[in-house]
Amino acid sequence: AAASPLPPIAATAGSAAAIAAASGPRTTLQAGAFFTEANARARVAKLAAAGIGNASVRPIQAGSRRVWQVRVGPLDGALEVDDMLERLRLAGVSDARRALD
């Protein structure tokens, strides 16, 4: 009797997302930094209206000032990052970049 073929790797691991997550760190993008929380929350609302629902506000201290960063992610892999950068550009956020932390 012939041996049955091995299942695809993705099926063995559970999903392609599981493989992507196991293959490297996840990326977060910064989609703005504001001196007021209200402006940061307005950016998150604008992104949500454009179908980008994984944005959040993160307060940080920059010297003596409080800054509210708008973060999008986490994202898996270069294709997902590139796709999100394009979606952000189409939503009017042309200066989005990878977060360095």
C-alpha positions in Angstrom: 0.0 0.0 0.0 1.2 3.5 -0.8 1.9 5.9 2.0 -0.4 8.8 2.3 1.1 12.2 1.4 2.2 14.5 4.2 -0.2 17.3 5.0 0.8 20.8 4.0 3.1 22.6 6.5 0.5 25.3 7.1 -2.1 22.6 8.1 0.4 21.0 10.4 1.2 24.3 12.1 -2.4 25.4 12.4 -2.3 28.4 10.0 -0.1 30.5 7.8 -0.3 33.2 10.4 1.2 30.8 12.9 4.1 30.2 10.6 4.6 33.9 10.0 4.5 34.7 13.7 7.1 31.9 14.4 9.4 33.1 11.6 10.1 36.5 13.0 9.1 39.5 15.1 5.9 41.3 14.5 6.0 44.9 13.3 4.1 48.0 14.6 3.7 51.1 12.5 3.5 54.7 13.9 0.8 56.6 12.2 1.2 59.9 14.0 2.4 61.6 17.2 0.4 64.4 18.8 0.8 66.8 21.7 -2.9 66.3 22.6 -4.7 63.0 23.3 -7.8 64.4 21.5 -5.8 64.7 18.2 -4.4 61.2 18.6 -7.9 59.8 19.2 -9.2 61.7 16.2 -6.5 60.0 14.0 -7.6 56.6 15.4 -11.2 57.4 14.5 -10.1 58.6 11.0 -8.3 55.3 10.5 -11.2 53.3 11.8 -13.5 55.1 9.3 -11.0 54.0 6.5 -11.3 50.3 7.7 -8.1 50.3 9.7 -9.3 48.9 13.0 -6.0 47.9 14.7 -4.9 51.4 15.7 -4.3 52.5 19.2 -3.1 55.4 21.2 0.0 55.1 23.4 1.2 58.0 25.7 4.9 58.5 26.1 7.1 61.1 27.8 9.4 63.0 25.3 11.7 65.2 27.4 9.4 67.4 29.4 6.4 66.9 27.1 3.7 64.2 27.0 3.2 62.8 23.4 0.4 60.5 22.3 1.6 58.1 19.6 -0.9 56.4 17.2 0.3 52.8 16.5 -1.1 50.3 14.0 -0.4 46.6 14.4 1.1 44.3 15.2 1.6 43.1 11.6 3.1 39.9 10.4 5.7 39.9 7.6 6.8 42.3 4.9 3.7 41.9 2.7 1.3 42.8 5.5 3.5 45.8 6.5 3.7 47.1 2.9 -0.1 46.6 2.5 -0.8 48.6 5.6 1.6 51.4 4.6 -0.3 51.7 1.4 -3.7 51.6 3.2 -2.5 54.3 5.6 -1.3 56.4 2.6 -4.7 56.1 1.0 -6.3 57.2 4.3 -4.2 60.4 4.3 -1.3 59.3 6.5 1.6 59.6 4.2 4.3 59.8 6.9 3.6 56.4 8.6 6.8 54.5 9.5 7.9 51.4 11.4 7.9 52.0 15.1 11.4 51.5 16.5 10.5 50.0 19.9 
